[in-house]
Amino acid sequence: MQIDEELTLKKLETFLAFMRNGSMGKAAAELNTSNVSVHRAIHSLESALRCPLFKHEGRNLVPLESAYVLEERAQQLVKDVVETVRQTREAAGFSAERFKLGALYSLTIKTVPQLIMGLKLRRSELNIDLILGSNVDLLYKLKNMELDAILVSLNESVTDQDCEQVPLFSDDIYLATPADSPFADQSEVDLSDLRDATFITLSQGFATHQDGNRVFDLAGFKPRVGMEVNDIFTLLSMVNSGVGYALLPGRVGMVYESGVRLVPLQARYHLQQHIGVVFLKAKERDPNLLALLAECRMYSLKYKPA
């Protein structure tokens, strides 16, 4: 048996509204339409089903047994369709109940908490998963639909034709030094004076690793690397313990205020990280993502890195 093309979900929804309310006028008011539209939908539904649903008693429509059968089955059908749409959109990452946000470790100090608080105010029912990693790792997960958006350094490693970017703020690169270092109290430092010093760096793939290499190129030497680590908090701990120096963005300065100093570099070594959110163009209309982007735009106006 083929389904008549006149049998539509919209007509079933109109029929169910009439059955709930018991009158054309109340059904029309619920659906924000006219009595004529309700009558026409019910008549068309009977034609599509090729059987009567109501009998006329004066100006009233009285449901037949067929109407009660259709009501029960249609309620479940509409419910199933709504759930099917929800699950389909969720599988595609649109307006899911869980939002997967990727971020750099350094952004968890201030930026990520502020954005998550704002996002929860906008969408209190949303569960947020936070995944930390490098620029390269996070972009890979984004492209593979494992993340909904990423907060990263906006450099060439995250430039992709399938993605959009929204800037948040820019952050200067500093020399991170132990508090008892002879460089700790300088107003600015000539990086070439540390040519023979030991440095701690992040692993390749992290934006700060790439930016540090650019600064060392400006200084005209390759650093003596004593250790590579996989997160910025371990790196700060190593600097705090006197293992070596590091080049780090200013936003991490509040972590070890007493044990680590962030000293500005001379102007000739000046370099900034540009932080922002990256997301897939295919998801740009997702309500959860739109809520995050709204928070990001507010953050860019109100907040600056410490």
Secondary structure in CASP SS format (residue, H / E / C, confidence):
PFRMAT SS
TARGET T0000
AUTHOR 0000-0000-0000
METHOD secondary structure of the structure
MODEL  1
M C 1.00
Q C 1.00
I C 1.00
D C 1.00
E C 1.00
E C 1.00
L C 1.00
T C 1.00
L H 1.00
K H 1.00
K H 1.00
L H 1.00
E H 1.00
T H 1.00
F H 1.00
L H 1.00
A H 1.00
F H 1.00
M H 1.00
R H 1.00
N H 1.00
G C 1.00
S C 1.00
M H 1.00
G H 1.00
K H 1.00
A H 1.00
A H 1.00
A H 1.00
E H 1.00
L H 1.00
N C 1.00
T C 1.00
S C 1.00
N H 1.00
V H 1.00
S H 1.00
V H 1.00
H H 1.00
R H 1.00
A H 1.00
I H 1.00
H H 1.00
S H 1.00
L H 1.00
E H 1.00
S H 1.00
A H 1.00
L H 1.00
R C 1.00
C C 1.00
P C 1.00
L C 1.00
F E 1.00
K E 1.00
H E 1.00
E E 1.00
G C 1.00
R C 1.00
N E 1.00
L E 1.00
V E 1.00
P E 1.00
L C 1.00
E H 1.00
S H 1.00
A H 1.00
Y H 1.00
V H 1.00
L H 1.00
E H 1.00
E H 1.00
R H 1.00
A H 1.00
Q H 1.00
Q H 1.00
L H 1.00
V H 1.00
K H 1.00
D H 1.00
V H 1.00
V H 1.00
E H 1.00
T H 1.00
V H 1.00
R H 1.00
Q H 1.00
T H 1.00
R H 1.00
E H 1.00
A H 1.00
A C 1.00
G C 1.00
F C 1.00
S C 1.00
A C 1.00
E C 1.00
R E 1.00
F E 1.00
K E 1.00
L E 1.00
G E 1.00
A E 1.00
L C 1.00
Y H 1.00
S H 1.00
L H 1.00
T H 1.00
I C 1.00
K C 1.00
T H 1.00
V H 1.00
P H 1.00
Q H 1.00
L H 1.00
I H 1.00
M H 1.00
G H 1.00
L H 1.00
K H 1.00
L H 1.00
R H 1.00
R C 1.00
S C 1.00
E C 1.00
L C 1.00
N E 1.00
I E 1.00
D E 1.00
L E 1.00
I E 1.00
L E 1.00
G C 1.00
S C 1.00
N H 1.00
V H 1.00
D H 1.00
L H 1.00
L H 1.00
Y H 1.00
K H 1.00
L H 1.00
K H 1.00
N C 1.00
M C 1.00
E C 1.00
L C 1.00
D C 1.00
A E 1.00
I E 1.00
L E 1.00
V E 1.00
S E 1.00
L C 1.00
N C 1.00
E H 1.00
S H 1.00
V H 1.00
T C 1.00
D C 1.00
Q C 1.00
D C 1.00
C E 1.00
E E 1.00
Q E 1.00
V E 1.00
P E 1.00
L E 1.00
F E 1.00
S E 1.00
D E 1.00
D E 1.00
I E 1.00
Y E 1.00
L E 1.00
A E 1.00
T E 1.00
P E 1.00
A C 1.00
D C 1.00
S C 1.00
P C 1.00
F C 1.00
A C 1.00
D C 1.00
Q C 1.00
S C 1.00
E C 1.00
V E 1.00
D C 1.00
L H 1.00
S H 1.00
D H 1.00
L H 1.00
R C 1.00
D C 1.00
A C 1.00
T E 1.00
F E 1.00
I E 1.00
T E 1.00
L E 1.00
S C 1.00
Q C 1.00
G C 1.00
F C 1.00
A H 1.00
T H 1.00
H H 1.00
Q H 1.00
D H 1.00
G H 1.00
N H 1.00
R H 1.00
V H 1.00
F H 1.00
D H 1.00
L H 1.00
A H 1.00
G C 1.00
F C 1.00
K C 1.00
P C 1.00
R E 1.00
V E 1.00
G E 1.00
M E 1.00
E E 1.00
V E 1.00
N C 1.00
D C 1.00
I H 1.00
F H 1.00
T H 1.00
L H 1.00
L H 1.00
S H 1.00
M H 1.00
V H 1.00
N H 1.00
S C 1.00
G C 1.00
V C 1.00
G C 1.00
Y E 1.00
A E 1.00
L E 1.00
L E 1.00
P E 1.00
G H 1.00
R H 1.00
V H 1.00
G C 1.00
M C 1.00
V C 1.00
Y C 1.00
E C 1.00
S C 1.00
G C 1.00
V E 1.00
R E 1.00
L E 1.00
V E 1.00
P E 1.00
L E 1.00
Q C 1.00
A H 1.00
R H 1.00
Y H 1.00
H C 1.00
L C 1.00
Q E 1.00
Q E 1.00
H E 1.00
I E 1.00
G E 1.00
V E 1.00
V E 1.00
F E 1.00
L E 1.00
K H 1.00
A H 1.00
K H 1.00
E C 1.00
R C 1.00
D C 1.00
P H 1.00
N H 1.00
L H 1.00
L H 1.00
A H 1.00
L H 1.00
L H 1.00
A H 1.00
E H 1.00
C H 1.00
R H 1.00
M H 1.00
Y H 1.00
S H 1.00
L H 1.00
K H 1.00
Y C 1.00
K C 1.00
P C 1.00
A C 1.00
END
